Amino acid sequence: MILTRLTLANVRNYASLEFAPAPGLNVLIGANAQGKSNLLEAIGLLGTGKSFRTSRESEIVTTGLPTASVAGEAVVKPGPIRLSCTIALGAGGTRKRYTINGRGVRYATYLGKLRVVTFVPAHLQLVTGPPALRRALVNAALAQESAAYYAALASYGKHLAQKNALLRGLVAADEALLTTYNERLIESGTELILARRAFVTELEARASAIHHAWVGDVEGDLELLYAANVAVEVPTHDGVASAFAARLDEQRAAELVRKTSLVGPHRDDVEFRLGGRPLAAFGSQGQQRTAVLALKVAEYETLFAYGGEAPILLLDDVLSELDGERRAAFLRGVATVEQVFVTTTSEVDARAAATYRIEAAQLERVA
């Protein structure tokens, strides 16, 4: 996948922008608060239909204006494609409209047409932060790759909310209804567990190899372990469904007492280990950052392998905390990516890159 044109209107500090990025490595240089991250956010919005920076997408619209739009053209395996996402503010709240080749579509149809993998500084919390962050990473990747996964995730979320409302007493207590919700959760949750298990296995193999290529044997192997809430001995559809059902039966009384759902993939986690030890507890900040970067490049490679087409890689402020050796190794590692955007506040030695300077939302190519 290669983004060939990006058009912005009223997106944060961009009143308007026409940008024709190059294939390969695109380096965006500028001081803080000039628009580098905003530009990456816009590319991410074009690809996923959502911001990777905020859940309040009204913030994307330039202050005082009613709408913002991101449009773009890309070359993908099936052929050229035109995409757009428009955010409109109104009395009823924020609404978004998606189009593919000029035709309005639902979000589920839009998602995955232009896949992106993103790194932002907040992703450093993937190692030390709560499990929800790691689940979100896996969900975002798999939802882009598979419409079936996105459908299962949406179904699971809907029935989980309904079950929790019942457990909290917001709807009348009904044992038969609780059983029905559990059956629906087993159906969709089994699909999530199987997909996550396979994805994390692929992710670990690639992240470990990338990490080793960057730092060698000194720090030990990087491991990513899928910590499923439902323990499974036989990782087949029937095996997972049976284990899920048994676990729900075991915890039924506890769920009624605690008034919340205690079993299922909404409580999954992914563990980071370095040299056999938990990275969150024993790793330095530099080691954690390197591990997350290796994870992100591995996510890119895994989605490439899954779909047979390279996603776009977005790397915001990726170099600032790396020492010279790690920075050089990282830039060598992404030099062969089909298309990658890297923001930085300082000059970098990247001779093969298309380099742009951004100042006050004005973009100028300098190399």
C-alpha positions as CSV (number, residue, x, y, z in Angstrom):
1,M,0.0,0.0,0.0
2,I,1.3,3.4,-0.9
3,L,-0.5,6.7,-0.2
4,T,0.0,8.9,-3.2
5,R,-2.0,12.0,-2.2
6,L,-3.4,13.4,1.0
7,T,-5.8,16.3,1.2
8,L,-6.8,18.0,4.5
9,A,-9.3,20.7,5.3
10,N,-9.8,22.2,8.7
11,V,-7.8,19.4,10.5
12,R,-6.4,20.8,13.7
13,N,-3.9,23.5,12.7
14,Y,-4.2,22.7,8.9
15,A,-6.6,25.0,7.2
16,S,-5.8,23.1,4.0
17,L,-3.0,20.8,2.7
18,E,-2.2,19.0,-0.5
19,F,0.6,16.5,0.1
20,A,2.0,13.9,-2.4
21,P,4.2,11.7,-0.2
22,A,6.9,9.5,-1.7
23,P,7.2,5.7,-1.5
24,G,9.6,4.4,1.0
25,L,10.9,6.6,3.9
26,N,9.3,10.0,4.5
27,V,10.9,12.0,7.3
28,L,9.0,15.0,8.7
29,I,11.2,17.5,10.6
30,G,10.1,20.3,12.7
31,A,9.9,21.9,16.1
32,N,7.1,20.9,18.5
33,A,3.5,22.1,17.9
34,Q,4.1,22.8,14.2
35,G,1.9,20.0,12.8
36,K,4.0,16.9,12.5
37,S,1.8,14.7,14.7
38,N,-1.3,16.2,13.3
39,L,-0.3,15.1,9.8
40,L,0.4,11.5,11.0
41,E,-3.0,11.6,12.8
42,A,-4.7,12.5,9.6
43,I,-3.1,9.6,7.7
44,G,-4.1,7.3,10.5
45,L,-7.7,8.7,10.4
46,L,-7.8,8.1,6.6
47,G,-6.7,4.5,7.1
48,T,-8.6,3.4,10.2
49,G,-11.4,5.9,10.4
50,K,-10.4,6.8,13.9
51,S,-7.9,9.0,15.6
52,F,-5.0,7.3,17.4
53,R,-4.6,10.4,19.7
54,T,-8.0,11.1,21.1
55,S,-11.4,9.5,21.6
56,R,-13.0,13.0,21.4
57,E,-12.8,13.4,17.7
58,S,-14.4,16.8,17.8
59,E,-10.9,17.9,18.8
60,I,-9.7,17.1,15.3
61,V,-11.9,19.9,13.8
62,T,-10.2,23.3,13.7
63,T,-11.6,25.4,16.5
64,G,-14.7,27.4,15.6
65,L,-15.4,25.5,12.4
66,P,-18.2,22.9,11.8
67,T,-16.4,20.2,9.8
68,A,-13.0,18.7,9.0
69,S,-12.2,16.3,6.2
70,V,-9.3,14.0,5.3
71,A,-9.2,12.6,1.8
72,G,-6.6,10.6,0.0
73,E,-5.6,8.4,-2.9
74,A,-3.6,5.2,-2.6
75,V,-2.3,2.3,-4.6
76,V,-3.4,-1.0,-3.2
77,K,-3.4,-4.5,-4.5
78,P,-6.8,-4.4,-6.1
79,G,-6.0,-1.1,-7.8
80,P,-6.1,2.6,-7.1
81,I,-8.5,3.7,-4.4
82,R,-9.9,7.0,-3.1
83,L,-10.9,7.3,0.5
84,S,-12.4,10.1,2.6
85,C,-13.5,10.7,6.2
86,T,-15.5,13.7,7.2
87,I,-16.1,14.8,10.8
88,A,-19.2,17.1,11.3
89,L,-20.0,18.9,14.5
90,G,-23.7,19.5,15.4
91,A,-26.2,19.9,18.2
92,G,-26.5,16.1,18.3
93,G,-22.8,15.5,18.7
94,T,-20.0,14.4,16.4
95,R,-20.9,12.5,13.2
96,K,-18.5,10.9,10.7
97,R,-19.1,10.1,7.1
98,Y,-16.9,7.6,5.1
99,T,-16.5,7.2,1.4
100,I,-14.8,4.8,-0.9
101,N,-14.3,6.0,-4.5
102,G,-16.9,8.7,-3.9
103,R,-19.6,6.4,-2.5
104,G,-20.7,6.6,1.1
105,V,-20.1,3.4,3.1
106,R,-20.5,2.1,6.6
107,Y,-17.5,2.0,8.9
108,A,-17.3,-1.8,8.8
109,T,-16.9,-1.6,5.0
110,Y,-14.4,1.3,5.2
111,L,-12.1,-0.3,7.8
112,G,-9.1,-2.2,6.3
113,K,-9.1,-0.7,2.9
114,L,-5.9,1.3,3.8
115,R,-4.2,-0.4,6.7
116,V,-1.8,1.5,9.0
117,V,0.5,0.6,11.9
118,T,1.2,3.5,14.2
119,F,3.7,4.3,16.9
120,V,3.3,7.3,19.2
121,P,5.1,8.0,22.5
122,A,2.1,6.9,24.5
123,H,2.7,3.4,23.1
124,L,5.6,3.1,25.5
125,Q,2.9,2.3,28.1
126,L,2.3,-0.9,26.2
127,V,4.9,-2.5,28.5
128,T,4.0,-1.0,31.8
129,G,0.4,0.1,31.4
130,P,-2.8,-1.8,32.0
131,P,-3.9,-4.8,29.9
132,A,-6.5,-2.8,28.1
133,L,-3.7,-1.0,26.1
134,R,-2.3,-4.3,24.9
135,R,-5.7,-5.7,24.0
136,A,-6.4,-2.5,22.1
137,L,-3.3,-3.0,20.0
138,V,-4.2,-6.6,19.1
139,N,-7.8,-5.6,18.4
140,A,-6.9,-2.7,16.2
141,A,-4.5,-4.8,14.1
142,L,-6.8,-7.7,13.7
143,A,-9.9,-5.6,13.0
144,Q,-8.0,-4.0,10.1
145,E,-6.9,-7.3,8.8
146,S,-10.2,-9.2,9.1
147,A,-13.8,-8.1,8.7
148,A,-14.8,-11.3,10.5
149,Y,-12.7,-10.4,13.5
150,Y,-14.2,-6.9,13.6
151,A,-17.7,-8.4,13.4
152,A,-16.9,-10.8,16.3
153,L,-15.4,-8.0,18.4
154,A,-18.5,-5.8,17.9
155,S,-20.8,-8.7,18.7
156,Y,-18.8,-9.6,21.8
157,G,-18.8,-6.0,23.0
158,K,-22.6,-5.7,22.6
159,H,-23.4,-8.9,24.4
160,L,-20.9,-8.1,27.2
161,A,-22.5,-4.8,27.8
162,Q,-25.9,-6.4,27.9
163,K,-24.7,-9.1,30.3
164,N,-23.1,-6.5,32.6
165,A,-26.3,-4.5,32.7
166,L,-28.2,-7.6,33.8
167,L,-25.5,-8.4,36.5
168,R,-25.7,-4.9,37.8
169,G,-29.4,-5.1,38.1
170,L,-30.1,-2.4,35.5
171,V,-32.5,-4.9,33.8
172,A,-34.7,-7.5,35.6
173,A,-32.8,-10.6,36.8
174,D,-33.3,-13.5,34.4
175,E,-31.3,-16.7,34.6
176,A,-32.4,-17.8,31.1
177,L,-31.3,-14.4,29.7
178,L,-28.0,-14.7,31.5
179,T,-27.5,-18.1,29.9
180,T,-28.3,-16.7,26.5
181,Y,-25.8,-13.9,26.9
182,N,-23.1,-16.4,27.9
183,E,-23.9,-18.5,24.8
184,R,-23.5,-15.4,22.6
185,L,-20.2,-14.5,24.3
186,I,-18.9,-18.0,23.8
187,E,-19.7,-17.8,20.0
188,S,-17.9,-14.5,19.4
189,G,-15.3,-14.8,22.1
190,T,-14.1,-18.1,20.8
191,E,-13.3,-16.4,17.4
192,L,-11.4,-13.7,19.3
193,I,-9.4,-16.1,21.3
194,L,-8.3,-18.2,18.4
195,A,-7.4,-15.1,16.3
196,R,-5.5,-13.5,19.1
197,R,-3.6,-16.6,19.9
198,A,-2.4,-17.1,16.3
199,F,-1.6,-13.4,15.9
200,V,0.5,-13.1,19.1
201,T,2.4,-16.2,18.1
202,E,3.3,-14.6,14.7
203,L,4.0,-11.3,16.4
204,E,6.4,-12.8,18.9
205,A,8.5,-14.7,16.3
206,R,9.0,-11.5,14.3
207,A,9.5,-9.2,17.2
208,S,12.1,-11.5,18.7
209,A,14.0,-11.7,15.5
210,I,13.8,-7.9,14.9
211,H,14.9,-7.2,18.5
212,H,17.9,-9.6,18.1
213,A,19.0,-7.9,14.9
214,W,19.0,-4.5,16.6
215,V,20.7,-5.3,19.9
216,G,22.2,-8.8,19.5
217,D,22.5,-11.3,22.4
218,V,23.5,-8.9,25.1
219,E,20.0,-8.4,26.6
220,G,18.5,-11.8,25.9
221,D,15.5,-12.8,23.9
222,L,12.4,-10.7,23.6
223,E,9.2,-12.7,24.3
224,L,5.5,-11.9,23.8
225,L,3.2,-14.2,25.6
226,Y,-0.6,-14.4,25.0
227,A,-2.1,-14.5,28.5
228,A,-5.6,-15.7,27.8
229,N,-8.2,-15.3,30.5
230,V,-9.7,-18.7,29.4
231,A,-7.0,-21.3,29.7
232,V,-7.1,-23.7,26.7
233,E,-5.4,-27.1,26.4
234,V,-6.6,-27.8,22.9
235,P,-6.5,-24.6,20.7
236,T,-9.3,-25.7,18.4
237,H,-12.7,-24.0,18.0
238,D,-14.5,-26.8,20.0
239,G,-11.7,-26.9,22.5
240,V,-11.8,-23.1,23.2
241,A,-15.6,-23.1,23.3
242,S,-15.7,-25.9,25.8
243,A,-13.1,-24.3,28.0
244,F,-15.0,-21.0,27.8
245,A,-18.3,-22.6,28.8
246,A,-16.7,-24.5,31.7
247,R,-15.0,-21.4,33.0
248,L,-18.3,-19.4,32.8
249,D,-20.1,-22.2,34.8
250,E,-17.3,-22.1,37.4
251,Q,-17.6,-18.3,37.8
252,R,-21.3,-17.9,37.5
253,A,-22.0,-17.4,41.2
254,A,-19.0,-15.1,41.6
255,E,-20.2,-13.0,38.7
256,L,-23.6,-12.6,40.3
257,V,-22.0,-11.6,43.6
258,R,-19.5,-9.1,42.1
259,K,-22.1,-7.9,39.5
260,T,-19.6,-8.0,36.6
261,S,-18.3,-10.4,33.9
262,L,-15.2,-12.1,35.1
263,V,-14.6,-14.5,32.3
264,G,-13.7,-13.9,28.6
265,P,-11.3,-12.3,26.2
266,H,-12.1,-8.8,27.6
267,R,-9.7,-9.8,30.4
268,D,-6.9,-11.1,28.2
269,D,-3.4,-9.7,28.3
270,V,-0.1,-9.9,26.4
271,E,3.1,-10.2,28.5
272,F,6.5,-8.8,27.6
273,R,9.6,-10.7,28.7
274,L,13.3,-9.9,28.1
275,G,15.9,-12.5,28.9
276,G,13.2,-14.5,30.6
277,R,12.2,-11.8,33.1
278,P,9.1,-9.4,33.0
279,L,10.2,-6.4,31.0
280,A,7.9,-4.0,32.9
281,A,9.6,-4.9,36.3
282,F,13.2,-5.3,35.2
283,G,13.7,-3.5,31.9
284,S,15.2,0.0,31.6
285,Q,13.4,2.7,29.8
286,G,15.6,2.2,26.8
287,Q,15.0,-1.5,26.7
288,Q,11.3,-1.0,27.0
289,R,11.3,1.5,24.2
290,T,13.3,-0.8,21.9
291,A,11.0,-3.6,22.7
292,V,7.9,-1.5,21.7
293,L,9.6,-0.4,18.5
294,A,10.4,-4.0,17.7
295,L,6.8,-4.9,18.4
296,K,5.5,-2.2,16.0
297,V,7.8,-3.3,13.2
298,A,6.7,-6.9,13.9
299,E,3.1,-5.8,13.7
300,Y,3.8,-4.3,10.3
301,E,5.4,-7.5,9.1
302,T,2.7,-9.7,10.5
303,L,-0.1,-7.7,8.8
304,F,1.9,-7.8,5.6
305,A,2.1,-11.6,5.9
306,Y,-1.6,-11.9,6.8
307,G,-2.9,-9.8,3.9
308,G,-0.1,-10.1,1.4
309,E,0.1,-6.3,1.2
310,A,2.3,-4.0,3.2
311,P,0.5,-1.5,5.5
312,I,1.6,2.1,5.9
313,L,3.9,2.6,8.9
314,L,3.4,5.8,11.0
315,L,6.1,6.6,13.6
316,D,5.7,9.7,15.7
317,D,8.7,11.0,17.7
318,V,10.2,7.6,17.4
319,L,13.9,8.6,17.6
320,S,14.1,11.1,20.5
321,E,15.0,8.7,23.3
322,L,17.2,6.3,21.3
323,D,21.0,6.5,21.5
324,G,23.0,6.9,18.3
325,E,23.5,3.2,17.8
326,R,19.9,2.2,18.4
327,R,18.7,5.1,16.2
328,A,20.9,4.1,13.3
329,A,19.9,0.4,13.7
330,F,16.2,1.4,13.7
331,L,16.5,3.6,10.6
332,R,18.3,0.7,8.8
333,G,15.5,-1.6,9.9
334,V,12.7,0.6,8.3
335,A,14.7,1.5,5.2
336,T,13.1,-1.3,3.2
337,V,9.5,-0.6,4.3
338,E,7.2,0.1,1.4
339,Q,6.0,3.4,2.9
340,V,6.8,4.9,6.3
341,F,6.4,8.3,7.8
342,V,8.7,9.3,10.7
343,T,8.5,12.6,12.6
344,T,11.5,14.1,14.4
345,T,12.6,17.4,15.9
346,S,16.2,17.0,14.7
347,E,18.1,16.2,11.6
348,V,18.7,12.6,10.8
349,D,21.1,10.8,8.6
350,A,18.7,9.1,6.2
351,R,20.1,9.6,2.7
352,A,17.4,7.5,0.9
353,A,14.5,9.4,2.6
354,A,12.2,12.0,1.2
355,T,12.6,14.8,3.8
356,Y,10.1,17.5,4.6
357,R,10.2,20.4,6.9
358,I,7.0,21.5,8.7
359,E,6.5,24.9,10.2
360,A,3.2,26.4,11.2
361,A,1.3,23.7,9.2
362,Q,3.3,24.5,6.1
363,L,5.1,21.6,4.4
364,E,8.2,22.0,2.3
365,R,10.3,19.2,0.8
366,V,14.0,19.8,1.5
367,A,15.6,16.5,0.2
